[in-house]
Amino acid sequence: MSLILTEPKDEYRQSWEEIVSEFEEFGEKVKPYALNYRMNNYNDFLLKAEEVKKGINLGNYVPASIYFLVDNKLNKILGAITIRHILNDDLLFFQGNIGYGVRPTERNKGYASLMLSMVLIRCAELGMDKVLITCNKNNSASERTILKNGGILENEVIEDNGNIILRYWITINGCL
């Protein structure tokens, strides 16, 4: 298997449609949100991803980069990960710099941890010294992924709906 971390490209159109459909078939929200920005059309998604990366027409977003983890031999997107270049108040407390998701049929194969380790190199290239990553307290798989990549728990915060969020920091130089 040949795995790469890559920005969205036209050649991944079909696989993008498949992964978005798979999340929906499993009754899940598409994760990370930037995997489709709630777009139903790949051309619209590509445009939005490029705008957000460049800080254009952000609305409620912050500049961010989206990457696909792709099995290059199969041209199949296995998961996606987002780097939010800066933190606003909501991101600082509840979402962090990085969000990721793995296609439901490809989970429990180590892809989330691999994506995170690969994207931390991109964070360093962006000049980031540390990143905040959060997960729901009941999401032990995500917590293991964060810990495996050097996450240090800062605290827990409670959302308005009572959901408990774990907030982890990863020092970039400490994990490369």
Backbone hydrogen bonds in HBPLUS format (Angstrom, degrees):
<---DONOR---> <-ACCEPTOR-->    atom                        ^
c    i                          cat <-CA-CA->   ^        H-A-AA   ^      H-
h    n   atom  resd res      DA  || num        DHA   H-A  angle D-A-AA Bond
n    s   type  num  typ     dist DA aas  dist angle  dist       angle   num
A0072-ASN N   A0002-SER O   2.70 MM  70  5.44 151.3  1.78 177.6 172.0     1
A0004-ILE N   A0070-VAL O   2.97 MM  66  5.39 154.9  2.03 148.5 156.6     2
A0070-VAL N   A0004-ILE O   2.87 MM  66  5.39 165.4  1.89 159.6 163.8     3
A0006-THR N   A0068-PHE O   2.93 MM  62  5.33 161.8  1.96 151.7 156.3     4
A0068-PHE N   A0006-THR O   2.67 MM  62  5.33 166.0  1.69 162.7 163.9     5
A0012-TYR N   A0009-LYS O   3.03 MM   3  5.78 167.4  2.05 123.0 127.2     6
A0013-ARG N   A0010-ASP O   3.10 MM   3  5.53 158.5  2.15 125.3 124.3     7
A0016-TRP N   A0012-TYR O   2.79 MM   4  5.91 153.7  1.86 158.5 166.6     8
A0017-GLU N   A0013-ARG O   3.03 MM   4  6.35 160.7  2.06 153.6 158.2     9
A0018-GLU N   A0014-GLN O   2.98 MM   4  6.25 151.0  2.07 145.4 153.9    10
A0019-ILE N   A0015-SER O   2.88 MM   4  6.15 159.3  1.92 151.9 156.3    11
A0020-VAL N   A0016-TRP O   3.04 MM   4  6.17 168.4  2.05 155.3 158.5    12
A0021-SER N   A0017-GLU O   3.05 MM   4  6.11 158.3  2.10 140.4 147.0    13
A0022-GLU N   A0018-GLU O   2.85 MM   4  6.02 148.3  1.95 143.3 152.7    14
A0023-PHE N   A0019-ILE O   3.10 MM   4  6.39 160.1  2.14 151.2 153.9    15
A0024-GLU N   A0020-VAL O   3.24 MM   4  6.53 162.9  2.27 146.6 151.0    16
A0025-GLU N   A0021-SER O   2.77 MM   4  6.03 155.7  1.83 153.3 160.6    17
A0026-PHE N   A0022-GLU O   3.03 MM   4  6.23 145.4  2.15 147.6 155.8    18
A0028-GLU N   A0023-PHE O   2.92 MM   5  5.20 166.8  1.94 156.1 151.8    19
A0027-GLY N   A0024-GLU O   2.93 MM   3  4.94 155.7  1.99 104.4 111.2    20
A0035-LEU N   A0032-PRO O   2.83 MM   3  5.47 164.2  1.86 122.1 127.0    21
A0036-ASN N   A0033-TYR O   3.31 MM   3  6.35 166.2  2.33 125.3 126.6    22
A0037-TYR N   A0033-TYR O   2.92 MM   4  5.69 151.3  2.01 150.2 156.6    23
A0039-MET N   A0036-ASN O   2.59 MM   3  5.30 159.7  1.63 129.2 136.1    24
A0045-PHE N   A0041-ASN O   2.95 MM   4  6.26 155.8  2.01 150.6 158.5    25
A0046-LEU N   A0042-TYR O   2.83 MM   4  6.06 166.0  1.85 156.1 158.5    26
A0047-LEU N   A0043-ASN O   3.05 MM   4  6.27 159.0  2.10 145.8 151.3    27
A0048-LYS N   A0044-ASP O   2.91 MM   4  6.14 165.0  1.94 151.6 155.7    28
A0049-ALA N   A0045-PHE O   2.80 MM   4  6.00 165.5  1.82 160.6 164.6    29
A0050-GLU N   A0046-LEU O   3.06 MM   4  6.20 156.5  2.12 144.8 150.6    30
A0051-GLU N   A0047-LEU O   2.95 MM   4  6.20 158.4  2.00 150.4 156.9    31
A0052-VAL N   A0048-LYS O   2.89 MM   4  6.08 167.8  1.90 157.8 160.4    32
A0053-LYS N   A0049-ALA O   3.03 MM   4  6.14 156.1  2.09 140.9 147.8    33
A0054-LYS N   A0050-GLU O   3.05 MM   4  6.24 151.1  2.14 144.0 151.2    34
A0055-GLY N   A0051-GLU O   2.85 MM   4  5.95 111.7  2.33 139.6 157.8    35
A0056-ILE N   A0051-GLU O   2.79 MM   5  4.77 166.8  1.81 143.2 142.2    36
A0055-GLY N   A0052-VAL O   3.19 MM   3  4.94 149.2  2.29  94.5 103.8    37
A0064-ALA N   A0052-VAL O   3.24 MM  12  5.73 148.4  2.34 105.7 115.0    38
A0061-TYR N   A0058-LEU O   2.89 MM   3  4.94 167.2  1.91 128.2 128.6    39
A0085-HIS N   A0063-PRO O   2.83 MM  22  5.62 152.6  1.90 145.1 154.1    40
A0065-SER N   A0083-ILE O   2.85 MM  18  5.20 151.4  1.93 143.8 151.9    41
A0083-ILE N   A0065-SER O   2.82 MM  18  5.20 160.1  1.86 152.3 159.1    42
A0067-TYR N   A0081-ILE O   2.85 MM  14  5.39 154.5  1.92 157.0 165.7    43
A0081-ILE N   A0067-TYR O   2.94 MM  14  5.39 156.1  2.00 148.7 154.9    44
A0069-LEU N   A0079-GLY O   2.90 MM  10  5.20 170.0  1.91 135.8 138.2    45
A0078-LEU N   A0069-LEU O   2.71 MM   9  5.54 166.1  1.73 164.7 169.7    46
A0071-ASP N   A0076-LYS O   2.84 MM   5  5.23 162.2  1.88 155.4 156.6    47
A0074-LEU N   A0071-ASP O   3.14 MM   3  5.57 127.0  2.44 107.6 119.8    48
A0075-ASN N   A0071-ASP O   2.78 MM   4  5.67 119.6  2.14 144.7 162.7    49
A0076-LYS N   A0071-ASP O   3.20 MM   5  5.23 155.6  2.27 136.8 139.9    50
A0103-ARG N   A0078-LEU O   2.92 MM  25  5.66 166.8  1.94 145.7 150.2    51
A0080-ALA N   A0101-GLY O   2.92 MM  21  5.59 155.5  1.98 157.9 165.7    52
A0101-GLY N   A0080-ALA O   2.94 MM  21  5.59 149.9  2.04 161.8 165.6    53
A0082-THR N   A0099-GLY O   2.76 MM  17  5.21 160.2  1.79 159.5 165.4    54
A0099-GLY N   A0082-THR O   3.18 MM  17  5.21 149.1  2.28 131.5 140.2    55
A0084-ARG N   A0097-ASN O   2.53 MM  13  4.61 167.1  1.54 151.3 154.9    56
A0092-LEU N   A0088-ASN O   2.85 MM   4  5.96 156.1  1.91 156.9 164.4    57
A0093-PHE N   A0089-ASP O   3.17 MM   4  6.40 149.0  2.27 146.5 152.8    58
A0094-PHE N   A0090-ASP O   2.84 MM   4  5.79 164.7  1.86 157.2 162.3    59
A0095-GLN N   A0091-LEU O   3.26 MM   4  4.49 136.6  2.46 103.3 115.0    60
A0096-GLY N   A0091-LEU O   2.60 MM   5  4.79 158.8  1.65 131.0 135.7    61
A0097-ASN N   A0132-LEU O   2.63 MM  35  5.24 142.7  1.77 136.8 147.7    62
A0106-GLU N   A0103-ARG O   2.82 MM   3  5.41 163.2  1.85 127.7 133.1    63
A0114-LEU N   A0110-GLY O   3.07 MM   4  6.25 157.7  2.12 147.8 154.6    64
A0115-MET N   A0111-TYR O   2.83 MM   4  6.00 166.2  1.85 152.4 156.0    65
A0116-LEU N   A0112-ALA O   2.95 MM   4  6.15 164.7  1.97 151.1 155.4    66
A0117-SER N   A0113-SER O   2.97 MM   4  6.18 164.2  2.00 149.2 153.4    67
A0118-MET N   A0114-LEU O   2.94 MM   4  6.15 155.4  2.00 151.1 158.1    68
A0119-VAL N   A0115-MET O   2.83 MM   4  6.03 155.9  1.88 154.1 160.9    69
A0120-LEU N   A0116-LEU O   3.05 MM   4  6.18 140.3  2.22 147.5 156.5    70
A0121-ILE N   A0118-MET O   3.31 MM   3  5.70 141.2  2.47 103.5 112.5    71
A0122-ARG N   A0119-VAL O   2.98 MM   3  4.94 115.4  2.41  93.6 109.6    72
A0123-CYS N   A0119-VAL O   2.89 MM   4  6.29 148.2  2.00 147.6 157.3    73
A0124-ALA N   A0120-LEU O   3.06 MM   4  6.34 153.4  2.13 141.7 147.5    74
A0125-GLU N   A0121-ILE O   3.06 MM   4  6.40 151.8  2.14 143.4 151.2    75
A0126-LEU N   A0122-ARG O   2.99 MM   4  6.32 133.3  2.21 140.8 153.5    76
A0126-LEU N   A0123-CYS O   3.04 MM   3  5.02 129.7  2.30  94.7 108.7    77
A0128-MET N   A0123-CYS O   3.04 MM   5  5.43 162.7  2.07 152.7 147.3    78
A0127-GLY N   A0124-ALA O   2.93 MM   3  5.06 157.2  1.99 106.2 112.9    79
A0172-ILE N   A0129-ASP O   2.79 MM  43  5.35 155.2  1.85 135.5 142.6    80
A0131-VAL N   A0170-ILE O   2.91 MM  39  5.36 153.2  1.98 145.4 153.6    81
A0170-ILE N   A0131-VAL O   2.87 MM  39  5.36 156.3  1.92 153.5 161.4    82
A0133-ILE N   A0168-TYR O   2.79 MM  35  5.23 166.0  1.81 154.7 159.4    83
A0168-TYR N   A0133-ILE O   2.85 MM  35  5.23 164.7  1.88 156.2 160.3    84
A0135-CYS N   A0166-LEU O   3.12 MM  31  5.43 145.6  2.24 141.1 150.5    85
A0166-LEU N   A0135-CYS O   2.81 MM  31  5.43 171.3  1.82 171.3 169.3    86
A0139-ASN N   A0136-ASN O   2.95 MM   3  5.29 165.5  1.97 118.7 120.9    87
A0137-LYS N   A0164-ILE O   2.88 MM  27  5.56 158.0  1.92 156.5 153.6    88
A0143-GLU N   A0139-ASN O   3.06 MM   4  6.34 159.1  2.10 151.0 157.7    89
A0144-ARG N   A0140-SER O   2.94 MM   4  6.10 157.3  1.99 145.9 150.8    90
A0145-THR N   A0141-ALA O   3.07 MM   4  6.34 153.3  2.14 143.9 151.3    91
A0146-ILE N   A0142-SER O   2.99 MM   4  6.28 160.4  2.03 153.8 157.9    92
A0147-LEU N   A0143-GLU O   2.94 MM   4  6.17 167.7  1.96 154.0 157.5    93
A0148-LYS N   A0144-ARG O   2.86 MM   4  5.94 157.2  1.91 148.1 154.5    94
A0149-ASN N   A0146-ILE O   3.09 MM   3  5.26 136.6  2.29 100.0 112.1    95
A0151-GLY N   A0146-ILE O   2.94 MM   5  5.17 154.2  2.01 139.4 137.4    96
A0150-GLY N   A0147-LEU O   3.07 MM   3  5.21 157.3  2.12 115.3 113.7    97
A0152-ILE N   A0169-TRP O   2.84 MM  17  5.27 151.9  1.92 139.6 148.5    98
A0169-TRP N   A0152-ILE O   2.97 MM  17  5.27 159.7  2.01 137.1 139.7    99
A0154-GLU N   A0167-ARG O   2.78 MM  13  5.69 177.9  1.78 167.9 168.6   100
A0167-ARG N   A0155-ASN O   2.95 MM  12  5.57 164.4  1.97 175.0 170.9   101
A0157-VAL N   A0165-ILE O   2.89 MM   8  5.22 155.5  1.95 146.3 154.5   102
A0165-ILE N   A0157-VAL O   2.76 MM   8  5.22 172.2  1.76 163.7 166.5   103
A0159-GLU N   A0163-ASN O   2.84 MM   4  5.27 167.3  1.86 161.1 162.0   104
A0162-GLY N   A0159-GLU O   2.90 MM   3  5.28 163.3  1.93 119.1 122.2   105
A0174-GLY N   A0171-THR O   3.17 MM   3  5.30 128.7  2.45  98.8 112.4   106
A0175-CYS N   A0172-ILE O   3.05 MM   3  5.56 164.2  2.08 116.7 121.7   107
